[in-house]
Amino acid sequence: MFGTARIHAVGGGLLEGALLFRSRSIHAITAAEAFVISTKFGIRSIYDLRNQWEIADQGQPYLLGTTTLSLAPSFEERRKNARSRLTAGA
């Protein structure tokens, strides 16, 4: 767990060796935490599941060497959920 980010391995277990992580407020991490996340855990992609108002309020996360992809929920009548967008590579 890192400060406000609260990083966990998806499915539980140790962070070391995990392939997929989830977090709470990654936009507010410190420079030291960002360095550990991007180097020790090898994170290269961040999938931001917040809506446009949350992003405007808190900003996009940025870690050197990573790419952030916003998968904001859609409010359309025929919306696709974030999981189907993620697996489709949208």
Phi and psi restraints in degrees (range 20) as a CNS / XPLOR table:
assign (resid 1 and name C) (resid 2 and name N)
       (resid 2 and name CA) (resid 2 and name C) 1.0 -119.0 20.0 2
assign (resid 2 and name N) (resid 2 and name CA)
       (resid 2 and name C) (resid 3 and name N) 1.0 104.4 20.0 2
assign (resid 2 and name C) (resid 3 and name N)
       (resid 3 and name CA) (resid 3 and name C) 1.0 43.0 20.0 2
assign (resid 3 and name N) (resid 3 and name CA)
       (resid 3 and name C) (resid 4 and name N) 1.0 -128.1 20.0 2
assign (resid 3 and name C) (resid 4 and name N)
       (resid 4 and name CA) (resid 4 and name C) 1.0 -78.1 20.0 2
assign (resid 4 and name N) (resid 4 and name CA)
       (resid 4 and name C) (resid 5 and name N) 1.0 -16.8 20.0 2
assign (resid 4 and name C) (resid 5 and name N)
       (resid 5 and name CA) (resid 5 and name C) 1.0 -68.8 20.0 2
assign (resid 5 and name N) (resid 5 and name CA)
       (resid 5 and name C) (resid 6 and name N) 1.0 -34.3 20.0 2
assign (resid 5 and name C) (resid 6 and name N)
       (resid 6 and name CA) (resid 6 and name C) 1.0 48.7 20.0 2
assign (resid 6 and name N) (resid 6 and name CA)
       (resid 6 and name C) (resid 7 and name N) 1.0 62.7 20.0 2
assign (resid 6 and name C) (resid 7 and name N)
       (resid 7 and name CA) (resid 7 and name C) 1.0 -81.2 20.0 2
assign (resid 7 and name N) (resid 7 and name CA)
       (resid 7 and name C) (resid 8 and name N) 1.0 131.8 20.0 2
assign (resid 7 and name C) (resid 8 and name N)
       (resid 8 and name CA) (resid 8 and name C) 1.0 -133.0 20.0 2
assign (resid 8 and name N) (resid 8 and name CA)
       (resid 8 and name C) (resid 9 and name N) 1.0 152.0 20.0 2
assign (resid 8 and name C) (resid 9 and name N)
       (resid 9 and name CA) (resid 9 and name C) 1.0 -76.5 20.0 2
assign (resid 9 and name N) (resid 9 and name CA)
       (resid 9 and name C) (resid 10 and name N) 1.0 133.6 20.0 2
assign (resid 9 and name C) (resid 10 and name N)
       (resid 10 and name CA) (resid 10 and name C) 1.0 -65.6 20.0 2
assign (resid 10 and name N) (resid 10 and name CA)
       (resid 10 and name C) (resid 11 and name N) 1.0 131.0 20.0 2
assign (resid 10 and name C) (resid 11 and name N)
       (resid 11 and name CA) (resid 11 and name C) 1.0 90.5 20.0 2
assign (resid 11 and name N) (resid 11 and name CA)
       (resid 11 and name C) (resid 12 and name N) 1.0 1.8 20.0 2
assign (resid 11 and name C) (resid 12 and name N)
       (resid 12 and name CA) (resid 12 and name C) 1.0 83.2 20.0 2
assign (resid 12 and name N) (resid 12 and name CA)
       (resid 12 and name C) (resid 13 and name N) 1.0 -171.9 20.0 2
assign (resid 12 and name C) (resid 13 and name N)
       (resid 13 and name CA) (resid 13 and name C) 1.0 88.3 20.0 2
assign (resid 13 and name N) (resid 13 and name CA)
       (resid 13 and name C) (resid 14 and name N) 1.0 -172.2 20.0 2
assign (resid 13 and name C) (resid 14 and name N)
       (resid 14 and name CA) (resid 14 and name C) 1.0 -76.7 20.0 2
assign (resid 14 and name N) (resid 14 and name CA)
       (resid 14 and name C) (resid 15 and name N) 1.0 149.0 20.0 2
assign (resid 14 and name C) (resid 15 and name N)
       (resid 15 and name CA) (resid 15 and name C) 1.0 -68.4 20.0 2
assign (resid 15 and name N) (resid 15 and name CA)
       (resid 15 and name C) (resid 16 and name N) 1.0 -40.5 20.0 2
assign (resid 15 and name C) (resid 16 and name N)
       (resid 16 and name CA) (resid 16 and name C) 1.0 -62.0 20.0 2
assign (resid 16 and name N) (resid 16 and name CA)
       (resid 16 and name C) (resid 17 and name N) 1.0 122.2 20.0 2
assign (resid 16 and name C) (resid 17 and name N)
       (resid 17 and name CA) (resid 17 and name C) 1.0 89.0 20.0 2
assign (resid 17 and name N) (resid 17 and name CA)
       (resid 17 and name C) (resid 18 and name N) 1.0 -6.6 20.0 2
assign (resid 17 and name C) (resid 18 and name N)
       (resid 18 and name CA) (resid 18 and name C) 1.0 -72.3 20.0 2
assign (resid 18 and name N) (resid 18 and name CA)
       (resid 18 and name C) (resid 19 and name N) 1.0 153.5 20.0 2
assign (resid 18 and name C) (resid 19 and name N)
       (resid 19 and name CA) (resid 19 and name C) 1.0 -106.7 20.0 2
assign (resid 19 and name N) (resid 19 and name CA)
       (resid 19 and name C) (resid 20 and name N) 1.0 -20.5 20.0 2
assign (resid 19 and name C) (resid 20 and name N)
       (resid 20 and name CA) (resid 20 and name C) 1.0 -137.3 20.0 2
assign (resid 20 and name N) (resid 20 and name CA)
       (resid 20 and name C) (resid 21 and name N) 1.0 133.6 20.0 2
assign (resid 20 and name C) (resid 21 and name N)
       (resid 21 and name CA) (resid 21 and name C) 1.0 -125.3 20.0 2
assign (resid 21 and name N) (resid 21 and name CA)
       (resid 21 and name C) (resid 22 and name N) 1.0 158.8 20.0 2
assign (resid 21 and name C) (resid 22 and name N)
       (resid 22 and name CA) (resid 22 and name C) 1.0 -130.8 20.0 2
assign (resid 22 and name N) (resid 22 and name CA)
       (resid 22 and name C) (resid 23 and name N) 1.0 155.1 20.0 2
assign (resid 22 and name C) (resid 23 and name N)
       (resid 23 and name CA) (resid 23 and name C) 1.0 -148.2 20.0 2
assign (resid 23 and name N) (resid 23 and name CA)
       (resid 23 and name C) (resid 24 and name N) 1.0 172.7 20.0 2
assign (resid 23 and name C) (resid 24 and name N)
       (resid 24 and name CA) (resid 24 and name C) 1.0 -98.1 20.0 2
assign (resid 24 and name N) (resid 24 and name CA)
       (resid 24 and name C) (resid 25 and name N) 1.0 -91.0 20.0 2
assign (resid 24 and name C) (resid 25 and name N)
       (resid 25 and name CA) (resid 25 and name C) 1.0 -103.9 20.0 2
assign (resid 25 and name N) (resid 25 and name CA)
       (resid 25 and name C) (resid 26 and name N) 1.0 71.4 20.0 2
assign (resid 25 and name C) (resid 26 and name N)
       (resid 26 and name CA) (resid 26 and name C) 1.0 -68.8 20.0 2
assign (resid 26 and name N) (resid 26 and name CA)
       (resid 26 and name C) (resid 27 and name N) 1.0 -20.8 20.0 2
assign (resid 26 and name C) (resid 27 and name N)
       (resid 27 and name CA) (resid 27 and name C) 1.0 -66.2 20.0 2
assign (resid 27 and name N) (resid 27 and name CA)
       (resid 27 and name C) (resid 28 and name N) 1.0 -17.6 20.0 2
assign (resid 27 and name C) (resid 28 and name N)
       (resid 28 and name CA) (resid 28 and name C) 1.0 -106.6 20.0 2
assign (resid 28 and name N) (resid 28 and name CA)
       (resid 28 and name C) (resid 29 and name N) 1.0 14.6 20.0 2
assign (resid 28 and name C) (resid 29 and name N)
       (resid 29 and name CA) (resid 29 and name C) 1.0 -72.7 20.0 2
assign (resid 29 and name N) (resid 29 and name CA)
       (resid 29 and name C) (resid 30 and name N) 1.0 158.5 20.0 2
assign (resid 29 and name C) (resid 30 and name N)
       (resid 30 and name CA) (resid 30 and name C) 1.0 -82.0 20.0 2
assign (resid 30 and name N) (resid 30 and name CA)
       (resid 30 and name C) (resid 31 and name N) 1.0 167.7 20.0 2
assign (resid 30 and name C) (resid 31 and name N)
       (resid 31 and name CA) (resid 31 and name C) 1.0 -61.9 20.0 2
assign (resid 31 and name N) (resid 31 and name CA)
       (resid 31 and name C) (resid 32 and name N) 1.0 -38.2 20.0 2
assign (resid 31 and name C) (resid 32 and name N)
       (resid 32 and name CA) (resid 32 and name C) 1.0 -65.7 20.0 2
assign (resid 32 and name N) (resid 32 and name CA)
       (resid 32 and name C) (resid 33 and name N) 1.0 -42.0 20.0 2
assign (resid 32 and name C) (resid 33 and name N)
       (resid 33 and name CA) (resid 33 and name C) 1.0 -64.9 20.0 2
assign (resid 33 and name N) (resid 33 and name CA)
       (resid 33 and name C) (resid 34 and name N) 1.0 -41.4 20.0 2
assign (resid 33 and name C) (resid 34 and name N)
       (resid 34 and name CA) (resid 34 and name C) 1.0 -61.3 20.0 2
assign (resid 34 and name N) (resid 34 and name CA)
       (resid 34 and name C) (resid 35 and name N) 1.0 -39.9 20.0 2
assign (resid 34 and name C) (resid 35 and name N)
       (resid 35 and name CA) (resid 35 and name C) 1.0 -63.1 20.0 2
assign (resid 35 and name N) (resid 35 and name CA)
       (resid 35 and name C) (resid 36 and name N) 1.0 -45.8 20.0 2
assign (resid 35 and name C) (resid 36 and name N)
       (resid 36 and name CA) (resid 36 and name C) 1.0 -63.6 20.0 2
assign (resid 36 and name N) (resid 36 and name CA)
       (resid 36 and name C) (resid 37 and name N) 1.0 -44.7 20.0 2
assign (resid 36 and name C) (resid 37 and name N)
       (resid 37 and name CA) (resid 37 and name C) 1.0 -60.9 20.0 2
assign (resid 37 and name N) (resid 37 and name CA)
       (resid 37 and name C) (resid 38 and name N) 1.0 -45.6 20.0 2
assign (resid 37 and name C) (resid 38 and name N)
       (resid 38 and name CA) (resid 38 and name C) 1.0 -79.8 20.0 2
assign (resid 38 and name N) (resid 38 and name CA)
       (resid 38 and name C) (resid 39 and name N) 1.0 -26.6 20.0 2
assign (resid 38 and name C) (resid 39 and name N)
       (resid 39 and name CA) (resid 39 and name C) 1.0 -98.0 20.0 2
assign (resid 39 and name N) (resid 39 and name CA)
       (resid 39 and name C) (resid 40 and name N) 1.0 -52.8 20.0 2
assign (resid 39 and name C) (resid 40 and name N)
       (resid 40 and name CA) (resid 40 and name C) 1.0 -68.6 20.0 2
assign (resid 40 and name N) (resid 40 and name CA)
       (resid 40 and name C) (resid 41 and name N) 1.0 -41.5 20.0 2
assign (resid 40 and name C) (resid 41 and name N)
       (resid 41 and name CA) (resid 41 and name C) 1.0 -96.7 20.0 2
assign (resid 41 and name N) (resid 41 and name CA)
       (resid 41 and name C) (resid 42 and name N) 1.0 -9.5 20.0 2
assign (resid 41 and name C) (resid 42 and name N)
       (resid 42 and name CA) (resid 42 and name C) 1.0 67.6 20.0 2
assign (resid 42 and name N) (resid 42 and name CA)
       (resid 42 and name C) (resid 43 and name N) 1.0 27.4 20.0 2
assign (resid 42 and name C) (resid 43 and name N)
       (resid 43 and name CA) (resid 43 and name C) 1.0 -68.7 20.0 2
assign (resid 43 and name N) (resid 43 and name CA)
       (resid 43 and name C) (resid 44 and name N) 1.0 128.4 20.0 2
assign (resid 43 and name C) (resid 44 and name N)
       (resid 44 and name CA) (resid 44 and name C) 1.0 -118.8 20.0 2
assign (resid 44 and name N) (resid 44 and name CA)
       (resid 44 and name C) (resid 45 and name N) 1.0 -19.0 20.0 2
assign (resid 44 and name C) (resid 45 and name N)
       (resid 45 and name CA) (resid 45 and name C) 1.0 -132.7 20.0 2
assign (resid 45 and name N) (resid 45 and name CA)
       (resid 45 and name C) (resid 46 and name N) 1.0 139.1 20.0 2
assign (resid 45 and name C) (resid 46 and name N)
       (resid 46 and name CA) (resid 46 and name C) 1.0 -120.8 20.0 2
assign (resid 46 and name N) (resid 46 and name CA)
       (resid 46 and name C) (resid 47 and name N) 1.0 125.9 20.0 2
assign (resid 46 and name C) (resid 47 and name N)
       (resid 47 and name CA) (resid 47 and name C) 1.0 -105.8 20.0 2
assign (resid 47 and name N) (resid 47 and name CA)
       (resid 47 and name C) (resid 48 and name N) 1.0 108.4 20.0 2
assign (resid 47 and name C) (resid 48 and name N)
       (resid 48 and name CA) (resid 48 and name C) 1.0 -90.5 20.0 2
assign (resid 48 and name N) (resid 48 and name CA)
       (resid 48 and name C) (resid 49 and name N) 1.0 116.1 20.0 2
assign (resid 48 and name C) (resid 49 and name N)
       (resid 49 and name CA) (resid 49 and name C) 1.0 -101.2 20.0 2
assign (resid 49 and name N) (resid 49 and name CA)
       (resid 49 and name C) (resid 50 and name N) 1.0 15.9 20.0 2
assign (resid 49 and name C) (resid 50 and name N)
       (resid 50 and name CA) (resid 50 and name C) 1.0 -85.6 20.0 2
assign (resid 50 and name N) (resid 50 and name CA)
       (resid 50 and name C) (resid 51 and name N) 1.0 158.9 20.0 2
assign (resid 50 and name C) (resid 51 and name N)
       (resid 51 and name CA) (resid 51 and name C) 1.0 -81.6 20.0 2
assign (resid 51 and name N) (resid 51 and name CA)
       (resid 51 and name C) (resid 52 and name N) 1.0 173.1 20.0 2
assign (resid 51 and name C) (resid 52 and name N)
       (resid 52 and name CA) (resid 52 and name C) 1.0 -62.3 20.0 2
assign (resid 52 and name N) (resid 52 and name CA)
       (resid 52 and name C) (resid 53 and name N) 1.0 -30.3 20.0 2
assign (resid 52 and name C) (resid 53 and name N)
       (resid 53 and name CA) (resid 53 and name C) 1.0 -74.2 20.0 2
assign (resid 53 and name N) (resid 53 and name CA)
       (resid 53 and name C) (resid 54 and name N) 1.0 -37.0 20.0 2
assign (resid 53 and name C) (resid 54 and name N)
       (resid 54 and name CA) (resid 54 and name C) 1.0 -66.7 20.0 2
assign (resid 54 and name N) (resid 54 and name CA)
       (resid 54 and name C) (resid 55 and name N) 1.0 -41.0 20.0 2
assign (resid 54 and name C) (resid 55 and name N)
       (resid 55 and name CA) (resid 55 and name C) 1.0 -65.0 20.0 2
assign (resid 55 and name N) (resid 55 and name CA)
       (resid 55 and name C) (resid 56 and name N) 1.0 -43.2 20.0 2
assign (resid 55 and name C) (resid 56 and name N)
       (resid 56 and name CA) (resid 56 and name C) 1.0 -62.7 20.0 2
assign (resid 56 and name N) (resid 56 and name CA)
       (resid 56 and name C) (resid 57 and name N) 1.0 -36.2 20.0 2
assign (resid 56 and name C) (resid 57 and name N)
       (resid 57 and name CA) (resid 57 and name C) 1.0 -75.7 20.0 2
assign (resid 57 and name N) (resid 57 and name CA)
       (resid 57 and name C) (resid 58 and name N) 1.0 -38.8 20.0 2
assign (resid 57 and name C) (resid 58 and name N)
       (resid 58 and name CA) (resid 58 and name C) 1.0 -113.6 20.0 2
assign (resid 58 and name N) (resid 58 and name CA)
       (resid 58 and name C) (resid 59 and name N) 1.0 -11.7 20.0 2
assign (resid 58 and name C) (resid 59 and name N)
       (resid 59 and name CA) (resid 59 and name C) 1.0 84.0 20.0 2
assign (resid 59 and name N) (resid 59 and name CA)
       (resid 59 and name C) (resid 60 and name N) 1.0 164.3 20.0 2
assign (resid 59 and name C) (resid 60 and name N)
       (resid 60 and name CA) (resid 60 and name C) 1.0 -84.0 20.0 2
assign (resid 60 and name N) (resid 60 and name CA)
       (resid 60 and name C) (resid 61 and name N) 1.0 141.3 20.0 2
assign (resid 60 and name C) (resid 61 and name N)
       (resid 61 and name CA) (resid 61 and name C) 1.0 -69.4 20.0 2
assign (resid 61 and name N) (resid 61 and name CA)
       (resid 61 and name C) (resid 62 and name N) 1.0 145.9 20.0 2
assign (resid 61 and name C) (resid 62 and name N)
       (resid 62 and name CA) (resid 62 and name C) 1.0 -139.4 20.0 2
assign (resid 62 and name N) (resid 62 and name CA)
       (resid 62 and name C) (resid 63 and name N) 1.0 120.3 20.0 2
assign (resid 62 and name C) (resid 63 and name N)
       (resid 63 and name CA) (resid 63 and name C) 1.0 -125.9 20.0 2
assign (resid 63 and name N) (resid 63 and name CA)
       (resid 63 and name C) (resid 64 and name N) 1.0 130.6 20.0 2
assign (resid 63 and name C) (resid 64 and name N)
       (resid 64 and name CA) (resid 64 and name C) 1.0 -55.7 20.0 2
assign (resid 64 and name N) (resid 64 and name CA)
       (resid 64 and name C) (resid 65 and name N) 1.0 128.7 20.0 2
assign (resid 64 and name C) (resid 65 and name N)
       (resid 65 and name CA) (resid 65 and name C) 1.0 87.6 20.0 2
assign (resid 65 and name N) (resid 65 and name CA)
       (resid 65 and name C) (resid 66 and name N) 1.0 5.6 20.0 2
assign (resid 65 and name C) (resid 66 and name N)
       (resid 66 and name CA) (resid 66 and name C) 1.0 -118.2 20.0 2
assign (resid 66 and name N) (resid 66 and name CA)
       (resid 66 and name C) (resid 67 and name N) 1.0 161.3 20.0 2
assign (resid 66 and name C) (resid 67 and name N)
       (resid 67 and name CA) (resid 67 and name C) 1.0 -116.1 20.0 2
assign (resid 67 and name N) (resid 67 and name CA)
       (resid 67 and name C) (resid 68 and name N) 1.0 133.3 20.0 2
assign (resid 67 and name C) (resid 68 and name N)
       (resid 68 and name CA) (resid 68 and name C) 1.0 -105.1 20.0 2
assign (resid 68 and name N) (resid 68 and name CA)
       (resid 68 and name C) (resid 69 and name N) 1.0 127.8 20.0 2
assign (resid 68 and name C) (resid 69 and name N)
       (resid 69 and name CA) (resid 69 and name C) 1.0 -117.3 20.0 2
assign (resid 69 and name N) (resid 69 and name CA)
       (resid 69 and name C) (resid 70 and name N) 1.0 120.3 20.0 2
assign (resid 69 and name C) (resid 70 and name N)
       (resid 70 and name CA) (resid 70 and name C) 1.0 -84.7 20.0 2
assign (resid 70 and name N) (resid 70 and name CA)
       (resid 70 and name C) (resid 71 and name N) 1.0 123.7 20.0 2
assign (resid 70 and name C) (resid 71 and name N)
       (resid 71 and name CA) (resid 71 and name C) 1.0 -117.1 20.0 2
assign (resid 71 and name N) (resid 71 and name CA)
       (resid 71 and name C) (resid 72 and name N) 1.0 53.8 20.0 2
assign (resid 71 and name C) (resid 72 and name N)
       (resid 72 and name CA) (resid 72 and name C) 1.0 -58.1 20.0 2
assign (resid 72 and name N) (resid 72 and name CA)
       (resid 72 and name C) (resid 73 and name N) 1.0 141.2 20.0 2
assign (resid 72 and name C) (resid 73 and name N)
       (resid 73 and name CA) (resid 73 and name C) 1.0 -62.3 20.0 2
assign (resid 73 and name N) (resid 73 and name CA)
       (resid 73 and name C) (resid 74 and name N) 1.0 145.4 20.0 2
assign (resid 73 and name C) (resid 74 and name N)
       (resid 74 and name CA) (resid 74 and name C) 1.0 -93.5 20.0 2
assign (resid 74 and name N) (resid 74 and name CA)
       (resid 74 and name C) (resid 75 and name N) 1.0 144.7 20.0 2
assign (resid 74 and name C) (resid 75 and name N)
       (resid 75 and name CA) (resid 75 and name C) 1.0 -108.2 20.0 2
assign (resid 75 and name N) (resid 75 and name CA)
       (resid 75 and name C) (resid 76 and name N) 1.0 15.3 20.0 2
assign (resid 75 and name C) (resid 76 and name N)
       (resid 76 and name CA) (resid 76 and name C) 1.0 -73.9 20.0 2
assign (resid 76 and name N) (resid 76 and name CA)
       (resid 76 and name C) (resid 77 and name N) 1.0 157.4 20.0 2
assign (resid 76 and name C) (resid 77 and name N)
       (resid 77 and name CA) (resid 77 and name C) 1.0 -60.2 20.0 2
assign (resid 77 and name N) (resid 77 and name CA)
       (resid 77 and name C) (resid 78 and name N) 1.0 -43.1 20.0 2
assign (resid 77 and name C) (resid 78 and name N)
       (resid 78 and name CA) (resid 78 and name C) 1.0 -106.6 20.0 2
assign (resid 78 and name N) (resid 78 and name CA)
       (resid 78 and name C) (resid 79 and name N) 1.0 69.5 20.0 2
assign (resid 78 and name C) (resid 79 and name N)
       (resid 79 and name CA) (resid 79 and name C) 1.0 -89.1 20.0 2
assign (resid 79 and name N) (resid 79 and name CA)
       (resid 79 and name C) (resid 80 and name N) 1.0 156.4 20.0 2
assign (resid 79 and name C) (resid 80 and name N)
       (resid 80 and name CA) (resid 80 and name C) 1.0 -101.8 20.0 2
assign (resid 80 and name N) (resid 80 and name CA)
       (resid 80 and name C) (resid 81 and name N) 1.0 139.2 20.0 2
assign (resid 80 and name C) (resid 81 and name N)
       (resid 81 and name CA) (resid 81 and name C) 1.0 -79.4 20.0 2
assign (resid 81 and name N) (resid 81 and name CA)
       (resid 81 and name C) (resid 82 and name N) 1.0 166.2 20.0 2
assign (resid 81 and name C) (resid 82 and name N)
       (resid 82 and name CA) (resid 82 and name C) 1.0 -60.8 20.0 2
assign (resid 82 and name N) (resid 82 and name CA)
       (resid 82 and name C) (resid 83 and name N) 1.0 -36.3 20.0 2
assign (resid 82 and name C) (resid 83 and name N)
       (resid 83 and name CA) (resid 83 and name C) 1.0 -63.4 20.0 2
assign (resid 83 and name N) (resid 83 and name CA)
       (resid 83 and name C) (resid 84 and name N) 1.0 -45.9 20.0 2
assign (resid 83 and name C) (resid 84 and name N)
       (resid 84 and name CA) (resid 84 and name C) 1.0 -67.8 20.0 2
assign (resid 84 and name N) (resid 84 and name CA)
       (resid 84 and name C) (resid 85 and name N) 1.0 -34.3 20.0 2
assign (resid 84 and name C) (resid 85 and name N)
       (resid 85 and name CA) (resid 85 and name C) 1.0 -67.0 20.0 2
assign (resid 85 and name N) (resid 85 and name CA)
       (resid 85 and name C) (resid 86 and name N) 1.0 -40.2 20.0 2
assign (resid 85 and name C) (resid 86 and name N)
       (resid 86 and name CA) (resid 86 and name C) 1.0 -65.5 20.0 2
assign (resid 86 and name N) (resid 86 and name CA)
       (resid 86 and name C) (resid 87 and name N) 1.0 -47.6 20.0 2
assign (resid 86 and name C) (resid 87 and name N)
       (resid 87 and name CA) (resid 87 and name C) 1.0 -70.1 20.0 2
assign (resid 87 and name N) (resid 87 and name CA)
       (resid 87 and name C) (resid 88 and name N) 1.0 -25.2 20.0 2
assign (resid 87 and name C) (resid 88 and name N)
       (resid 88 and name CA) (resid 88 and name C) 1.0 -81.8 20.0 2
assign (resid 88 and name N) (resid 88 and name CA)
       (resid 88 and name C) (resid 89 and name N) 1.0 -8.9 20.0 2
assign (resid 88 and name C) (resid 89 and name N)
       (resid 89 and name CA) (resid 89 and name C) 1.0 80.7 20.0 2
assign (resid 89 and name N) (resid 89 and name CA)
       (resid 89 and name C) (resid 90 and name N) 1.0 18.1 20.0 2
